[in-house]
Amino acid sequence: MKNSIKILATISIVLLLSFTTYSQTDHWSGAWNTKFGKVTISKNGKGYTGTFPKGQLTGGREQDGMLLGRYTRLERTPYESSLGKKADFRFILSADKTKFDGYHKSETDTKWGSQNWNGVKIWGSVMPVIVTPNIPIAVTPTWTGTWETKTGERFKIIDTGVNNKVIAKISIKRNGGTVKYYDIANGFFRDNNPRLFEGTTFNKNGIDVGFITIEYGLLDFNDFTGYMWFGLDDSKYNISAHRTSTAKPNMNTY
């Protein structure tokens, strides 16, 4: 019996030390504010992947305090065009692990771009946890529900549960308080970051007019912040809302 207890204690210590070592060495996972929007990085096995507005990081690998890899990006985005559509990235971590100096080299460049892609860490874990007695449980959020802003704007959202697809109907005040109505027909969240929901915005005539990017609050899945961008007038609207109902909303009306 005593030997069994000693063995279990030894295993527990080894596991704890392994987890501690991982936590101390994985400085890249988390969210970073950057010049080109928020970058969220996740560790997958020995490599890293990530997302940023209308783009993703792939094939990330850590080397001598740097994160190296590739990125791809959709054409339609309000961010600087120097990123191109496909390119290499190189992030160099600071000594205090709270920021990085970033560089990119697009498919048309022969050298690293002059516009730095620097980042500052916002939070250090990809998903929060709810802790029951001694057992941390990862929580998978759902976007389904009705959300409202303090000024009465409404977001009806359904998480379909199929291929990360999310649909939504939105009534929002624009241009001096005029209420406008929009559909999000092809919204989605990524496997490695279900907290972030992005989608293309269509007006009620079915015309593509912009896109929306929103993200859950750091510790509360009933709040989100983000923005909508409308290409027709090249304007960006910051938005934040609170979930007023978790029931599946009626999508026949706005």
Steps between C-alpha positions, in 0.01 A plus 500: 500500500779742594685418178185570297458837667865586429457405133185710465669794671800470267276490191306806622821696553629408154172604336496826695858580402424418137196730500698776670782471247248518213331805650832675542623426146182558302517879492329539162150364567245773561378823344712794387407852394686584178508763229303268273233412755481244778711187447402186693759221516449137607744215547414179316743221588848636431380775266285812510203633305312826535242742370480873434225707332418325170814287513680212666848393606620151408809285545625699797816376667702639789870562443744695718229719656327555166175369355538429128233393253267592215179699478214524254252786474180582315508799270206680653617664821541854631857433608822603332562342159872443564416158643405365158305173484768240583829555675748410770486647850767530769409601855784567746400469868609764751700410810196547726281284267229771479558626146664413171667676209338369184607493137337375182610426147215475248508289187611799291778613737868407476574616855317543830247785493581836653162516679546312825231262625561561871274356769417544869351211698139539615449169678701185529266204464294413195194386698392587855400222737228452756646335811301246699662348810858427384384428139548764225246454221542669162181671387385502138290813445198528272391814318129411492274762654379858484748778575429869555708815532433773756347710222252231394676344202429129466690194381319169446759225469477123447798270536400220259740243645602400145848582365534798739227682306317790667206697358367832625255783444596847616317829553748779564485880510709680240536846353352709776274236651340348189427130562648271236443125461758240401540124463811296576450196276850353498639581842741260667738447789826310481568165668787642703312812608121455544495825699543700177212525249547657157265535209412686182225761534214512247227762481135394465535512120766229520794726414835441670581826683770416756582266785474454874756382755392444861649312794380382839608686810812357663311338790134534399335322207196729530685809377677574177696786346620560147419704194311510173662640188296629207685521170243726334597799713828355631385546860574289804251467789615378840234289670445326833193309618364284780309174451142553617378150409669166438192361320521434126366824348230535236689572178191586294521859622778734598 
